[in-house]
Amino acid sequence: MIRRLSSALFRATAGLRRDDGAATLEFALMVPALMMVFMASFESGLLMTRSIMLEQSVDMTMRELRLGHYTLPTAAKLKTEICKRTVIFKNCEANIMIEMTRIDTSTWSLPTSGVTCVDRSEEIQPVTTLTIGQKNDVMLVRVCVVQDAMFPTTGIGLHLPKDGQGGYGVVAVSAFVTEPS
């Protein structure tokens, strides 16, 4: 009796000792972690590419401005020039904010507030200054473009400061001296 019972128990637990599903279990446990690493890497690469492209386009546009290649530059003209040089931004002209401030060279006081970005959840946007400098003026330019994260709930996208609609600001800061005519 005991021998039959132990034999039946041995056969019933034989399925628990099998190891033919071990690789499937390891795969199922590791795939989410690998996907998180992949998505975080992709998101950080996209963020870096956006940042580099914005820096380059702001530098190129400000070079043209300081050399006097734009006649009567306006905020809309500068937005257009910056956005046409950055091909990776989606809906750039609606999501860009430009602030240009003259720096007083006697005190060298810089703006203490943070960079202003477009708030896509509000219809009315904050006002920023756009002062076109005269000859030999030191100008500080701060540009912010709001973009959506590719994977907002994972990796780096989870920790970025976001606006009301889930977009984060890509910021570029530049300074230049207006050339004499």
C-alpha positions in Angstrom: 0.0 0.0 0.0 2.7 2.4 1.0 4.7 1.3 -2.0 1.8 2.1 -4.4 1.1 5.4 -2.7 4.8 6.5 -3.0 4.9 5.3 -6.6 1.8 7.4 -7.4 3.2 10.4 -5.6 6.5 10.0 -7.5 4.7 9.9 -10.8 2.5 13.0 -9.8 5.6 15.1 -8.9 7.6 14.0 -11.9 6.2 16.9 -13.9 7.5 19.3 -11.3 11.1 18.0 -11.7 11.2 18.4 -15.5 13.5 21.1 -16.8 12.4 21.4 -20.4 10.6 24.8 -19.7 13.6 26.4 -17.9 14.7 28.5 -20.9 11.2 29.8 -21.4 10.9 30.9 -17.8 14.3 32.7 -18.0 13.3 34.3 -21.3 9.9 35.5 -19.9 11.7 37.0 -16.9 14.5 38.8 -18.8 12.6 40.2 -21.8 10.9 43.1 -19.8 14.2 44.1 -18.4 15.9 44.0 -21.8 13.0 46.0 -23.4 13.4 48.7 -20.7 17.1 49.0 -21.4 16.4 49.2 -25.1 13.7 51.8 -24.8 15.8 53.9 -22.3 18.7 53.8 -24.7 16.5 54.8 -27.7 14.9 57.7 -25.7 18.2 59.0 -24.5 19.7 58.8 -28.0 16.7 60.7 -29.4 17.0 63.4 -26.6 20.6 63.9 -27.4 20.0 64.1 -31.1 17.3 66.7 -30.6 19.5 68.7 -28.3 22.5 68.7 -30.7 20.3 69.6 -33.6 18.7 72.5 -31.7 22.1 73.8 -30.5 23.5 73.7 -34.1 20.4 75.4 -35.7 20.4 78.1 -33.0 24.1 78.8 -33.5 23.7 79.0 -37.3 20.7 81.3 -37.1 22.3 83.6 -34.5 25.4 83.8 -36.7 23.3 84.9 -39.6 21.6 87.4 -37.3 24.7 88.9 -35.8 26.2 89.3 -39.3 23.2 91.3 -40.3 21.8 88.9 -43.0 18.2 89.3 -41.7 16.5 92.6 -42.4 14.1 93.5 -39.6 14.2 90.1 -37.8 11.0 89.2 -35.9 10.3 86.3 -33.6 8.3 84.5 -36.4 11.3 84.9 -38.8 13.8 83.5 -36.2 11.4 80.6 -35.4 11.1 79.8 -39.1 14.9 79.9 -39.6 15.7 77.7 -36.5 12.9 75.2 -37.4 13.9 74.8 -41.0 17.4 73.8 -39.8 16.1 71.2 -37.4 14.4 68.5 -39.3 13.9 66.1 -36.4 11.4 68.3 -34.4 7.7 67.6 -34.9 5.5 70.7 -35.2 8.5 72.9 -34.4 7.1 76.4 -35.1 4.1 75.8 -32.8 6.3 74.4 -30.0 9.2 76.8 -30.0 9.8 79.8 -27.7 12.7 82.2 -28.3 14.0 84.7 -25.7 16.6 87.2 -26.7 17.9 89.6 -24.0 20.6 92.3 -24.1 23.2 91.8 -21.3 24.3 95.0 -19.6 28.1 94.8 -19.7 28.6 97.1 -16.8 26.9 94.7 -14.3 27.0 91.4 -16.4 23.7 90.4 -14.7 22.1 87.4 -16.4 18.5 86.5 -16.3 17.6 84.6 -13.1 14.5 82.9 -14.3 14.5 79.6 -16.0 14.0 79.2 -19.7 10.4 79.7 -20.8 8.9 76.9 -22.8 5.6 76.7 -24.7 2.8 75.3 -22.5 0.7 73.2 -24.9 -2.1 72.8 -22.3 -2.7 76.6 -22.3 -4.1 78.6 -25.2 -2.4 81.8 -24.1 1.4 81.5 -24.1 3.9 83.3 -21.8 5.4 86.5 -23.1 9.2 86.5 -23.8 11.4 89.4 -24.8 13.0 89.6 -28.2 15.4 92.5 -28.2 17.5 92.9 -31.3 20.8 94.4 -30.2 22.7 97.3 -31.6 26.3 97.2 -32.6 28.6 95.7 -30.0 25.8 94.6 -27.7 26.2 91.3 -25.9 23.0 89.2 -26.5 21.8 86.1 -24.7 19.5 83.8 -26.6 17.5 81.1 -24.9 15.4 78.7 -27.0 13.1 76.0 -25.9 11.3 73.5 -28.1 8.7 71.2 -26.5 8.6 67.6 -27.8 6.9 64.4 -26.8 8.9 61.5 -25.4 8.9 58.4 -27.6 8.5 56.1 -24.5 7.1 58.5 -21.8 6.6 55.8 -19.1 9.9 54.1 -19.2 13.5 54.9 -18.6 14.7 58.4 -19.1 11.2 59.5 -20.4 9.7 58.8 -17.0 12.1 61.1 -15.2 12.1 64.1 -17.6 10.2 67.2 -16.4 7.0 67.4 -18.5 4.4 70.0 -19.3 0.6 69.4 -18.9 0.4 67.3 -22.1 3.5 65.1 -21.4 6.1 67.0 -23.5 9.6 67.9 -22.3 11.6 71.0 -23.2 14.7 70.7 -25.3 16.8 73.9 -24.5 19.6 75.7 -26.2 21.4 78.7 -24.9 23.7 80.9 -26.9 25.4 84.3 -26.5 26.9 86.6 -29.1 28.1 90.1 -29.7 26.3 92.0 -32.4 28.8 93.0 -35.1 29.1 96.7 -36.1 27.7 97.4 -39.6 
